[in-house]
């Protein structure tokens, strides 16, 4: 699904006709702000995930613990 220049131009002309020249900049700002907030929230979420992984290293697998306990008993 690739949008070329002619399709993009057609969409922009339709938006201009539908919303008018006064509303179009406001709509653009609102969309830009929403995208920016989504991006910031996504980056914050990913950074929290990375910090949690650093904070809690992976634990040993239960199978390995059972083998180590058996070896310790022998």
C-alpha positions in Angstrom: 0.0 0.0 0.0 2.1 2.8 -1.3 0.7 6.3 -1.6 2.2 8.3 -4.5 2.4 12.0 -5.0 -0.8 12.2 -7.1 -2.8 10.4 -4.4 -1.4 12.6 -1.7 -2.2 15.7 -3.7 -5.8 14.4 -4.3 -6.3 13.8 -0.5 -5.0 17.2 0.3 -7.3 18.9 -2.2 -10.3 17.0 -0.8 -9.3 18.0 2.8 -9.0 21.6 1.7 -12.4 21.5 0.1 -14.1 19.7 2.9 -12.6 21.6 5.9 -11.7 24.9 4.3 -8.5 27.0 4.4 -9.2 28.2 8.0 -9.6 24.9 9.7 -6.9 22.9 7.9 -4.0 24.4 9.9 -5.8 23.7 13.2 -6.4 20.1 12.2 -2.8 19.7 11.2 -1.6 21.1 14.5 -4.0 18.8 16.4 -2.8 15.7 14.4 0.9 16.7 15.0 0.3 17.2 18.7 -1.4 13.8 19.0 1.4 12.0 17.1 4.0 13.7 19.2 2.3 12.7 22.5 1.9 9.1 21.3 5.6 9.0 20.4 6.6 10.4 23.8 4.4 7.9 25.6 5.8 5.0 23.5 9.4 6.1 24.3 8.6 6.4 28.0 7.1 3.0 28.0 10.1 1.4 26.2 12.5 3.1 28.6 10.6 1.8 31.6 10.7 -1.7 30.1 14.5 -1.4 29.6 14.9 -0.2 33.2 12.9 -3.1 34.6 15.0 -5.6 32.7 18.1 -4.0 34.2 16.6 -4.0 37.6 15.5 -7.7 37.6 18.0 -10.0 35.9 16.5 -13.2 34.5 16.2 -16.0 37.1 17.5 -19.5 36.7 15.2 -21.9 35.1 13.3 -24.3 37.4 14.9 -27.3 35.6 18.4 -26.0 36.5 17.5 -25.5 40.1 16.3 -29.1 40.4 19.6 -30.5 38.9 21.7 -28.3 41.2 19.7 -29.4 44.3 20.2 -33.1 43.3 23.9 -32.6 42.7 24.2 -30.8 46.1 22.5 -33.7 47.9 24.9 -36.3 46.4 
